[in-house]
């Protein structure tokens, strides 16, 4: 009898252990490229009434939305490096589009494998080196193509020549490959960690032709700052007496003679400058939102598969983007800037078992926090070498303790490609402080052409630009129309933020020891 009881107890224990393994959640990290938070329904804003993301909005209603999610360096490769490493740019070593993240620093998939997860990376990678830390990968070459994309595939030859080509639009093809991988997994006894990355809605917005009529007869709401913003900016972004207004920041209007969407989209002859700008803006936004629509429809298809296959309840889904996007605000396109539309990304977390539906958090998070959060959701602990913070407790309903009061930002690629001056700063819940130091970190490249160094038609030369501070009261001026730096009413707030900025740069290894010419500028102009 004792033997029978012992056998029964042992059997129950073994079954219980097996069940515990079964209930360990799958984790799917979904990321788009350049999807601004305000190009959704869930964040409100001028585009919400267009209902561009119904499936994402539904995911948000069933999970948790983070109101204040920001990038730390708003450009593809550095952002993705921060996501994979949980580190800021100077620590992981990826400052710009060209620097490679060593394979030894593919930390996130390494940590997930330690926790017993099968790992896969499908879609846009853009970190140059082979994603060797994943059990499986199928990744686009660099940016990849919108149509008939080619993927480098694990098991199909030697990197970087292991190409497989598919027909169709990239958003559809990437989703097809994700579904194929999940459906044909062999290690089904393990939970899986999947990074599912779209190319869209990255410029040049080559949408699936089936969306050509989407928004065709709709007038997209236009930002006031596209046309009028007399108190925005500084000498760093406009030049003294607006002397640099035609050479800084790619434009929607004809303002920037080398990089203007009026010219790119061939909007035809218009009797007035404002009409030409409006026509270019409408074309720009419609192309962009058609790419967003293609992503959202594919996510609807994907979510249905998860529900139909019984994976929905035991799968953590995170949706975000690698950065935001300027959608005509301040007459800008692309990203890179520390202005709100460029740095603000969507962040949704969904898990029926643990995350209460319909919840929102206003804590300040950034993309260095993604890896720590995913690791802790998988049952691990944030590694000491990561600089980000885990949001796991927040997702489970706890109030955060000792959370950051501001988030740090740094853009390095001075006057390159889209002609944006180098800068850094802090964004708190209510205020934003930006320091434009106006120099490239690589002195050997100064004086060369800015668009990948060889395109005279679309480039300025990489030369120093004016140094200046900007300060915005986001509570009273959310569109950042009034630079209040120098306003006596904000003197104490600005001084406090400067002190916090100094401490943050020191604590995050973001000071410029390797670039003394930059530190000299910082020291000289800190108290301007």
N, C-alpha and C positions, 0 to 999 in steps of 0.2 A: 504493500500500500504506500509506504514511504517512497519507494522507488517510482511508483506511478505518479505520485504527487510532485516529486522532483522533476520527472520527465515532463509533466504537464506545465510546471512552472518555467522550466527551461524553454519549452516550445513557445509559451506565451511571450517570454522575454525576447526570443529570437524574432518572432513575428512583430513584436513591438518595435525592435530595433530596425527591422526592415521597413515598417510603416513610417518610422521617424525619417528614414532616408527618403522615402517616397514624398513626404510632405515638405522637404526642403525646396524652396521655391525656385523655379526657373527665373532668369533675369534677362529681359530684353531691353537693350539701350538703343533707342531710335533717335537718329540725328539727321537733320536737314542741313543745308548749306545756305547761310545768309537769310534765314527766315526771321524777320523782325517780329518782336512780340506783338506789335500793333497791327500786324497783318494776319490777325486771327479774330475770331469772335469773342474769345474768352477774356481778352485783356481790354476790351472796349476800344475807344479811339475812333478816329474818323472813318476807318475802313470796316469796322465791326458790322455796320448795317448791311454790308454787301454779303455777309454770311459766307466768307471764303473757306472756313474750316469746320463744317458741321460735325465730322467724325472726331476731330480733335476736341471740339467743344464738348461733345458727349463724354469723351474720355475724362476731360477735366471735371465735368459735373459728377462723375462717379469716383473721383480721386481727389488729390490735393494739388492746388496750384500755388506756385511760389511767385509772388507779385514782383519781387525785386531780385531777378537773376541777371548777372552781368558777366561779360567776358573780361579777361585781364589784358588781352592784346588782340585787338579786333582784326585778325587776318588769319587765313585758313591754317597754315602749317603751325604757327606758334600756338594757336588756340587748341588744336588737336594734340599737340605735345603736352600742354598743360592738363588736358583731360586724361591722357594716358598715364602721366607721371604724378599728377596731384601736386605739381610744383609750378612756381612762377618762372618766367622766361630766363632770367639770369641763372637760376639754379639748374634748370634742365638743359640750358645751353642753346635753345632754339629761339632766336630773336626775330627772325625774318622768314621769308618764303624759301630761302635756299639752304639754310642750315639743316643738317640731318640729325634726327634723333637716333642715337646709337641703339642697336638692338638690345643691348644690356639694360636700357632704360624703358623697355616696354613693360612697365611695372604692373598696370592694371590686370592684363590677362595672366601674368605670372602669379599674382596674388590669388586670382580666382581659381586657377588650377590647383594651388596649394589647398584650397578649401573644397576640393573634390568636384569642381565644375568642368564639364566639357566646354571648350571655348571656340568661338567662331567670329570672324570679321568678314562682312559682306557689304560691298559698295565702295564708297569713296574713302580712301585711306589717307593719301596726300602727306605721308611722312617719309617718303623717299625709300627708306630701307625696307627690306622684306619683313612682313609681320610675323616673324619666326616664333613669337611667344604664343601664338594661337594654335590650337589643334588643327584648325581648318581656316583657310582664307580664300576669298574670291574678290579681288580688289581692282578698281579702276587704275589705269596708269595716270598718275598726277591728277589733273582735273577730270580726265575722262571725257567721253563724247556724249552729247545728248542723244544722238541717234546711232543705232547699231554699235553699241559700246563693246570694247574689248576689255577683258579681265585677265589679270594674272591669277592663276589658280594653283593652289597647292596640289601636288601630285600630277601636274600636267607638264612636267619638264623642269629645267633649271631656271631659277630666278636670275635675270629679269626677262627671260625669253619664254616663259610659260604662259603664253597667251591663248585665250579661247574667245571667239567672237560670237555675239548674239545679235539677232535682228530685233528691231523695235525701239521704243522710247526708253531711256534709261530708268525712269521711275517705275515703269512696268516691268522691265527686265530685272532690275534689282530685287523687286518684290517677288518675282517668279523664282529667283535663285534662293531667296530666303525661305520661301515655302518648300522648295525642293530639298533644301538642307534639313529643315525640321522634319519633313515627312520621311526622309531616308536615313535618319540617324541610326547608327548601329549600337552606340553605347547608351541605350535608353534607360539603363539602371542608374545613370548619373543625371543630376540636374544640368541644365545648360545655361551658359552665359553667351548671349549673342549681341554683337554690335552690328546694327542694321542701318547703314548710312546711305542717304540719298545724295545725288549730285545736285538736284534742284533745291531751291530756285536760284542757283548761282547764275550770274550774268554769263552769257548773253540771252538768257531767258528763251531758249528754244523749246517751246511747249509742244505737246502732242497735238497734231492737227485737229483731233476731234474736239478740242477746246476752242477752236477759232471763233466760234460764235459766242462763247462765254463772255459776258460783260460788253458785248459789241455795241449795244445801244444804251449803255449805262454811262453816265458822267461820274467819274471817280472824284470824290471830294478832294479838293486841293488845299495844301497848307498855306496859310497866309505868308509864312516866311519864304515861300517860293518867289514871291514878288516884292515883299516889303519887310525890312528888318533894320531900321536905322540905328538901333542901339545894341545890336548883336555884334559879337566878335571883338577884335583888338588889332593892334598893329601886326601881331603875329599871323593873323588870319585874313587881314584885309590890306595890310601895308599902311604906311603913314599917308593920310589923306586918300585912302583907297588905292594907293599906287600899285598894290599887288592883287587887286580884285580880279584881274583877268588871268592870273597864273597860279592861284592856289585853289585846289579842290575841283575835281571834275563836276561839270554842271549839267543841269537839265536845259537851261536856257543857252543862248549863244555867248554867255559871259566868258567862258573859258574857250578860247579860239581853237585849241588843239584837241580838247576832249569834251564835246558838247553833244547831248542827245538829240538836239534839234537837227544836227547834221547826220548823226548815226542812223536815225530812224526815217530820214528823208520825208519829213512831214509836209513837204510841198511849200509853195509860196503862200505866205500869210501877210495880210496888210499891216499888221502891227507886231511888235516884238512880243507883247503879252499873248497874243493869239498863237504865235509860233511856239512859245514856251508851253502854253496850255496843251497844244496838240502833242508836243513831245512828251509832256508829263503823262497824258492820257495813254499814249502808246507804251511808254515805259511801265506804268503801273498795270496795264492790262496784260502785257506779256508776263510780267512778274507774277501776277495773281493767277494767271492760267497755269503757270508752273506749280504754284502753291496748290491749286485745285487738283492737279494731277497727283501730287503727293497725298493729299487728303483722301481722294478716292481710293488710292492704293492702300492707305491705312485702313479704310473701311473694309476693303476686301480682306486684308490681313487679320483684322480683329474678328471678322466673321469666321475665318478659318480657326482661330484660336478657340472660339466658343464652340464651333461644331466638332472640333477634335478633342474637347474636354480639357484643354490647357488653360483656359481663361482664369479659372478660380485660383490656380496655384502658380500663377506667373506674375512677377513684378514687371510692370512696363514703365519705363521712363521715356519721356519725349522732350527733346530740346533741339537747339541749333548750335552751330559752332560760333556764331556771332549774330548780331542784328544786321540792319541794312538801312542806309539813308534812302528814303523814298520821296525825294523832292524837298525835304525839309532843308531850309537854309540854301536852297538851290543846289543841293548836293545829290550825287548818286554814289554807289558803292558803300564801303564801311570805313574802317580804320580810325575815324574820329572818336573822341571821347564823348561826343554828343549823344544824347539819350537813345535815339533810334538806332545808332550804330552798335551800342554796347548792351542793349536790353534784349535778352533772349527769352523765349517761352521756356517754362519748365513745369512739366506735369508728371506726377507720380501716381500710379494706379496699382492697387493690390487689395482685392476684396477682403482678404483675411485680416489685414492689419491696418490699412489706411482708410480712415473714415471718409465716406463720400461727401462731396460738396464742401470740403474744407479749403481754406486758403491761409497762407502764411506771408507776412510782410518782412521777415528777416532778410538781411542782405547776404545773398549767396553769390558765389562766382564759380567759374569752371574748374578751379583747383579743388573744389569741394565734391565734384562728381565721383572721382575714384574712391575717396574715403567713404562716401555714402554707399556706393555699390558694394564695396568690400564688407562693410558692417551689415548691410542687408543680407549678405551671403553668410553671415555668421562669424566673420573675422573681426580683427581690430585694425584700426588705421595705423599703418607703419610709421615709425618715427621720422623716416626720411621724407614723408609727404607733408606739404605745408598747408593743404586744405583742411577743412573741418567736415565731419560727418553730420548729415541732417537726419540720421536714422531716428533719433528720439523725437525730433519735431514731427516726422512722418507718423510716428506712433502716438502723437497727441500730447507730448510733454512740452513745457515751456523751455526754451533754450537758456542755458546759463553761460555767462561770460562770452556771449556771442560778439562778433566784431561790430563796431559802430560805423564803419565805413569800409568800402572796397577799393582796392588799389588798381590803377590802370597804367599801362605804358605802351606807347606805339613807337617803334624804332625806325621804320623805313622812311626816313626823311626825304620828302619830295620825289619819291619813287613811284612810278606807274600812275597813280592818281594825284600826284603833286600835293601831298599833305605833309605839313611840317611835323617833326618829331616832338612828342610831348608826353607828360605823365601827370597824374593827379589822383585825387580822392573823390569818391561819390558817397555821401552819407544819405540818410533818408530824406533830408530836407535841403541839402546844399551840395554844390559841386565846385571844386577848386581845380583849375587846370594850369599847368606851367608849360608853355611852349618854349623850348630851349633852342630850336631851330638849327640843329646841326646833325649830320650823319655820323654814326659811330665809327664807320670805316673810312679813315681819312684818304685811303688810296682811291676810293671811288668818287671823291668830291671833284666836281667839274665835269664828270661824265654824264651821259644822257640818262634820264630818269626812268624811261620805260624799258626795263631789262637791258639798259645800256646801249641799245643799238637802233632805236626807232626815232629818227629826227622829227617825223611828222607829228607824233603824239607826245612829245616830250619837252620838258624844260631841262636845263642842266641842274645837277644836284649841287646847289650852292647854299650857303648860309641864308637864313631868313630871320626877320626880327624876333627878338625875345620879348615875351609879354605874358602876363597873367590874365586869366579870366575866372570870374566867379558868378555863379547863378543860384538864385533862390528858387529851388524847384517847387517849393510849396506854393509860392505866389506866381511863379513864372515857369510852369512845367514845359513850355515850348522853348525855353532858353532864348528868349528874345532880347533880354536886357543884361549886359555884362555890368555887374555891380562892383567889380574890383575897383578899389579907390573910394567907394562910397563910405563915408564916415560912420553911417549907421551899422555897418557890418564889420567894422574894424576888429572888434574883439573875436567875432566868429572866424574871420579870416586868419587872424593870428593863431587861434587855437587849432584850426585845420592845418596850418603850416607846420605847427609843432607836431601834430599827429602824423602828417605826411613824412616828416623827417624820421620819426620813430618807426613808422611802418616800413620805409625803405631800408632802414638798418635791420629791422627784425626779419625781413623777408629776403635778405641778401640781394636787394635791388639797388644798392649804391654802385657807383661807377668807378671802381678801383682800376679796371682795365682800360678805362677811357678818360684819362686825365683832362683832355680838352673839353669834355662834356662837364666834368665836375668843376672845372674853372668857370664855365658859364653859369652853372647852378649857384656857386658861391658868390659870384659877382652880382647876380640879379635877384638873389633870394629876397632881399628887402626892398626891391623896387616898389 
